[in-house]
Amino acid sequence: MSNSGLGNSRLRNARQGLGLRSQRALADAVADAGRRMGLQLSVTERTVRRWESDSPPWPRPAHQAALESLLLCPVTELGFTPRTKNAAAPHPERTMNRRAFVSMAAFFGAAAMTQLTSCGTTTDQSAVTYAFADDFDGPAGSAPDPSKWGYNVGAGWGDNELEAYTSSRANSFQDGNGNLVIRATKSVRILDGRTVTAYRSARLNTLGKFSKYGGTFEARIKLDIQRGLWPTWWMIGANFPSVGWPACGEVDMLENNHGSVVVSSVHTPDNAGTGVLTKDAAVPVDDDWHTWRTWWNSGGFTFYKDGVEYLTVEPAQLANWCFNSRVPMSMILDLAIGGIAGAPPDNVRFPVDLLVDYIRVW
C-alpha cells in the first residue's frame, strides 16, 4: 500500500523504471499492452493519475491484465490493495508464455526484459538501456543539447522548398515543459515595390554525433497540420558524406505533407543511382500527441503508431537494399515549407510549431 500523502510510489517507480517519464506515457503503454493481448482499452492520463494517488482504486480486470503483462508482476505489488480484506482479487496467469515474452521484448527491447526483475522498487538503472535519449528537459528558450544535435542551415534543399533553415533560437528551442520546439516563421516586407515573403525554420540532425545500426527508434510528436507544411522525422545512412544520396539509403519514419495523414517510407537507390525505389504506407493523424516507433532488424523495418503496426518493409520488396551493410543511420528532424506540400495559402497560421516530447533509441 502506498504511504499517505506520497501517492502510489510503487507504481510510479515501476513506471519510471520502464523509462516512461509521464503518466500519459504509461497510459499509452498500458493501452498498447492491452492491444497485444486482444483487448481494446480506454486508458487516459486521468486513469493513471488515480492509480498513482494515495488511495488507488483497484483497476478493472482488463486494465489489471494489461498492467501485469506490462510490468511483469501482480498489481498487489504495485501499491494497489485487494478489493476484499482477506484475499487479493483474482489476476491472470503471472508466468508469461514465449509468445507474450517475445511481444514484450519487441515492444520494449531485450534490455527491459532482463532488467525488470522486481516491481515497486527504486533503481538507479533504467529498465531500458538507451543508445540515445533526449527528453528535452532544458530551460525555456535553451538550445537543443549540442552534444546530440547539429544543424543544417541555409536554403536550396531541393523539392522547391521555400524555407531557409537557421540555428537561431527563433526556430529551435526547448520550451521548459519537456518539449523541443521546431518553429517555422513567416515575414513579409516590401522591397523595391515588390512583396517579398521569407520563411525560416530549422533542421536538426545527429550526423557525426549519433548513429545506430538496427534497433528501435521512438519519438512522441505533436503536429500542427496545415497546408503547405512538411514536418519530417527521418534517417539517412551515416556514410552520406562519402557516398551521397540516394546511395546512403533513406527511411522516413514520419512525414506529413498532404493533410491528415502521415506517410512512412523506405527508400533504396534505383539502378541509375540518381533516384529511389520506394515502399511506403499512410496512416491517419491529427493534431494530438502520438508515439511513432520504427523497429529495424535483419528482416527490414516495421512501423508503429501508438503501438499499432501499420507497415513492414522487407529486403525482398526493394531492389538495391542497402540496410544490411552494417552502416548505421543518423536521424534528422525538420519542418519544411512548400516543396511537394505546395506553397502555404494565406490562411495558414504562423508561427507553426513541431513539438517533440522525447526521442529514444535502443
Buried (B, 14 or more C-beta within 10 A) or exposed (E): EBEEEEBBBBBBBBBBBBBBBBBBBBBBBBBBBBBBBEBEBEBEBEBBBBBBBEEBEBBEEBBBBBBBBBBBBBBBBBBBBEEEEEEBBEBEEEEBEEEBEEBBBBBBBEBBBEBBEEBBEEBEEBBBBBBBBBBBBBEEEBBBBEEBBBBBEEEEBEEEBBBBBBBBBEBBBBBEEBBBBBBBBBEEEEEEEEEEEEBBBBBBBBBEBBBBBBBBBBBBBBBBBBBBBBBBBBBBBBBBEEBEBBBBBBBBBBBBBBEEBBBBBBBBBBEEEEEBBBBBBBBEBEEEBBBBBBBBEEEBBBBBBBBEEBBBBBBEEBEBBBBEEEBBBBBBBBBBBBBEBBBBEEEBEBBBBBBBBBBBBB
